[in-house]
Amino acid sequence: MNELLPSIADGYFPIFISMFLLVRIEGKLAALEKSIRELAQVIGIALKK
């Protein structure tokens, strides 16, 4: 039992941190994608003038 707990912690801790960071970054990437699309539209309108 004493050897089982550290091996579980060593294996699942990095997985948990990776999943947590991916979930947090996903929302920020969606917002960034939206901003880039809006910027492209604004640039397109400005170039047409």
C-alpha positions as CSV (number, residue, x, y, z in Angstrom):
1,M,0.0,0.0,0.0
2,N,2.9,2.4,0.8
3,E,4.3,1.9,-2.7
4,L,0.9,2.2,-4.5
5,L,0.1,5.7,-3.4
6,P,3.3,7.4,-4.7
7,S,3.0,5.5,-8.0
8,I,-0.6,6.7,-8.5
9,A,0.4,10.2,-7.6
10,D,3.3,10.2,-10.0
11,G,1.1,8.8,-12.8
12,Y,-2.1,10.8,-12.4
13,F,-0.8,14.2,-11.2
14,P,0.7,15.2,-14.6
15,I,-2.4,13.9,-16.4
16,F,-4.7,16.0,-14.0
17,I,-2.5,19.1,-14.5
18,S,-2.5,18.7,-18.3
19,M,-6.3,18.3,-18.4
20,F,-6.8,21.3,-16.2
21,L,-4.6,23.5,-18.4
22,L,-6.2,22.3,-21.6
23,V,-9.7,23.1,-20.3
24,R,-8.5,26.6,-19.2
25,I,-6.7,27.3,-22.5
26,E,-9.7,26.1,-24.6
27,G,-11.8,29.0,-23.6
28,K,-9.0,31.5,-24.2
29,L,-8.3,30.0,-27.7
30,A,-12.0,30.4,-28.6
31,A,-11.9,34.0,-27.6
32,L,-8.7,34.6,-29.5
33,E,-10.2,32.9,-32.6
34,K,-13.2,35.2,-32.4
35,S,-11.0,38.3,-32.1
36,I,-8.9,37.3,-35.1
37,R,-12.0,36.8,-37.2
38,E,-13.4,40.2,-36.2
39,L,-10.0,41.8,-36.9
40,A,-9.9,40.2,-40.4
41,Q,-13.4,41.6,-41.1
42,V,-12.4,45.1,-40.0
43,I,-9.2,45.0,-42.1
44,G,-11.2,43.8,-45.1
45,I,-13.6,46.7,-44.7
46,A,-10.8,49.2,-44.2
47,L,-9.0,48.0,-47.4
48,K,-12.2,48.3,-49.5
49,K,-12.5,52.0,-48.8
